[in-house]
Amino acid sequence: MLSIKPNELPTAKLHAYLLSAVAPRPIAFASTVDLEGHPNLSPFSFFNVFSAHPPILIFSPARRVTNNTTKHTLENVIATKEVVINVVNYDLVHQMSLASTEYKKGVNEFEKAGLTMLKSELVKPFRVAESPIQMECKVNEVVALGKEGGAGNLVICELVCMHINQAFLDADGLINQQKLDLVARAGGNFYSRAKNGFFEIPKPLSNLGIGVDALPKTIRESAILTGNNLGMLANIETLPTKNEIATFVAQQPQLAKLSIREKHLKAQEYLKNNNLEAAWLCLLI
């Protein structure tokens, strides 16, 4: 058996072991604003509920392991003492993943991920309209667990207003877990779907996705492509070149004869097989 002493490992390696060992973990899709009101949206899997009376949620935006900097979410909750925690179900998991990209301060992750900002009732941060459950919270305390890269910061939140999409309730008015279809985070690229178990999504942090807001209008407003589809398509740094499209058409000339609707259906088929490049090539013919 491998025995590990934390102080004998690089933080990044210990971090990877911990994330794989303690899994799956629920995801806090946290919406905040800075003092000027600029929105920020980011997911965190160091998260859970810890009390019902008072109703307390805790999540932890850790200091970055790579350079010991802090995340915009942490800076915002310290400054404003407010946050909205949105739950993540399977229908928006790719958009959630895209929102974890390290965009520059001031970039609106709602727009990049193609998600809708919904005004909250009691706090300033916006809700994610597509999330089936949204929890408006006041931040009671932020507890720093250390000063080095990888150190967590416990954001202790008190629920002040909870919004539940009634489509996810059963006949008794309780949440139907099958309908809710939550997803959770594991180690590496792995997630867990409550209904089906583990699946994999490549991390978006290795590249800067163009974002849903940068997609061509015919793609962004497609009646075929889902939010998850758009999230996958938006996690690309550069679009295929004209030469790459021409080569693709030469290999599959029948695709050039498809209608826009048929191209979107074909691209969706490619995306189901995780073939992002072919999906984009098909859409751009």
N, C-alpha and C positions, 0 to 999 in steps of 0.2 A: 504493500500500500504506500502511495506517495504521501509523505508528511511534509507540511508546509509551515514555515515560520514566516509570518507577514513581513518582518523586517529583513528577510533574506531574499525577497523577490522585488523586482521592479514594480512600481505601482500599477503600470499598465497591465502587466501579466496577472497580478493579484486581482485587479479589477475584472479582468476577463474570467478568471476562475469563479469569482463571487457571482457575477451575472449569470453564469451557466449553472451554478450550484443552487442559487435561490431563484427558482423559476417554476411556473410562469408568474409574472408580476402584473398587477393591474396598471393601467396607464392614465396618468393625469394629463389631459390635454389642456394646458394652462393658458388662459388669456389674461393679459395685463395691459396697462397703459403706463407711459412715463408721465412726468409732471406736466408736460405740454400736451398730453392727450393722445400721443402717437401709439397705435395699437401694436401689440406683440403677441405671437402665438407659438407655443412650443410644447412638445410632449415630454413627460418625465415618468420613468417607471419605478423610481424610488417613491412609492405612493401607497397609501391605504387609508381606511377609515378607522378611528381609534376611540370614538365615544359617540353615544347617541343623545346624552343629556348632560352637558351641552353637546350638540352635534359637531364633532371635530374631525377634520381631515388633515393629514400631514403629507407633504411631498418634499422632495429634497433636490434642488438644483445644485449639483456638486460643482466644485471648482474644476476647471478643465485639467485633465491629467497632463496634456501635452505642454501647456505653457502657463498653468496656474492662474488663468484669467477667470473672471466670473461671467455668468450669462446675463443677458438683458432681462430675463424674467426675474432673477434674483434682485437685480438693481431696482427693477420696477416695484416689486412687492415691499422692499425696504422703504422706498420713497413714498408710495401711495397707500400701503396697508390694505390693498384690495386685490382680488383675483377671482376669476371664474374658472371652475374646473369642469370640463366637458368630458363625458365618457366617450370611448372609442369603440364603435362596433365595426363589423367586417365591411360594411358598405362604404366606410370612409377611411379605411386603414392605410391605403396608399397616399391619400391626401395628407393624413396625419404624418406619415413617414417623410413626405416632401417638406412639411413644415419644420422638420427637425434640422433642415439644412442651415448651415451657419451663414445666413445672410447678414449684410452689414446693418448696423443700427439705423433705424428709420425705415427700413424696408418692411412693408406690410405683408406678413406671412399669410394672412387671410387671402389676399389677392394672389400671391404666389401659389398657394395650394388650391385656389379655386373654391374657397369656402365663403359663406355668407356671414357678414357681421350683423348680429341681432342685438339691439339695445337691451341692456339689463334694466331691472326695475329698481334695485337698491344700491348698486355699485357702478362705477364708471367703466370698467372693462366690458367689452362686448362678449356676447355668447356666440358659440358656433351653432348657427341655425340647423345645420345638418346633423348635429349630435342628438341622439334620442333623449339624453338626460343632461341637463346643465345646472350647475350648482354655484350660485353667487355666494362669495365668501368675504368676510372681513379677516384680515391677518392679525391674529392676537400677538404673535411673537415669531421672531426668526432666530434660531439657535445655530450659531456657527460651530461646527464640530472640529475644525482645524483650520490651519492657514496654508497648508501645502496643497499641491495639485492632487485632485481626487477626494479632497475633504468635502463632506456634505454640509448642507445648510438646511436645517429642519424648518420648513415654513408651516407653522401651526395655524390652521385656518378654521374659523367658525362659520358654519353654514347659516346664511340669513334668508335665503330663498332658493327653492329647488323647483326646477321645471322638468316635467316628464311628458314626453309625447304619448298621448293616450293610445296610439296605435300599438304600443308595446305593453299594454295592460291586459290582464285576463278578465274573465267575467266577474271576479271578485274585487276588481280594482287594484290588484297587485301586479308587480312587474313579472311578465312572462319571460323567463331566461332564454327560452328557445327563440322567441321572437326578437329579443334584444340582441342576441348573437355577438356578445362581447369578444374582444381580442385582448391578449395579454402578451407581455414581452418576455423573452428568454435571452440566452447568450448569443453573441455573434449576430447573424442575420435572422435568427429564428424568433417567430411569434407563435402563439397558441390561440387557436380559435375554439371558443367554448363548445361549439357543436361538433367540431371535426378534429381537434388536436393540432399538432404542429404544422406550420407552413413557413416558407422563407421569403423574405423581401431583402434585396440588396440594399445596403446602407446608402443613403443619399449624401452622406457627409463627405465622401471622397471626391465629389464633384459639385459644381454649383448649377443646379437645374435651372432651366430658363423660366420655370414657373407657369402656372395655368394662365396667368394674365398675358403671357407672351405667345400663347398658342394662336394660330390663325383663327379668325372668327368662325369660319365654317366648321372647324374642329371643336372649338370651345363651346359652340352653341348646338352641337350635334344632338339629334334626337335619338341616336343609337348609342353613342359612347357614354359610359357611366362616369360618375365622379372618380371612382377607382381607376378607370381607364385614363381619364385626363391626368390624374396624379402620376401614373406611370409614364405617360407621354411627356409630361412636364419635367420629369427628372432626367433631362438630357442637356448637355452643355451646348452642343451645336447641332444644327439640322443637317441632314445628308446633303451632299453636293449634287449639282445637276449631273455630273458624270456618274455618280453612284446611282442616281435614279435611273439614268439611261441604261446602265448595265443591268439593273434590276428588271427593267421593262423588257430588255432584250432576252433575258432568261425566262420571263413569264409574260409574253406579249398579250395574253388573254386578259390580264389585269387592266390594261389600258382601255378596254372596252366597257369596263364596269361603270355603273352610275355612281354618283357620290354616296348614295345610301349603301350600295353594294360594297364600295371601297371601305366604308366605315365598318360594315359587318365583317369584312375580310380582315381589317386591321384589328378588330376586337378578337377575332379568332387567333391572330398572331400573339396578341397580348395575353390571352389565356395560356399560351404555351411559353410565356416569358420571352418572346422574340420581339424586343422593343425596336430593334433596327428595321426588321421587315415591316413592322406596323407603320413606322414613319415613312418608309419608302413607298408603301402601298398608298398611304394618305396623300403623298406629295406627287403622285403620278399626274 
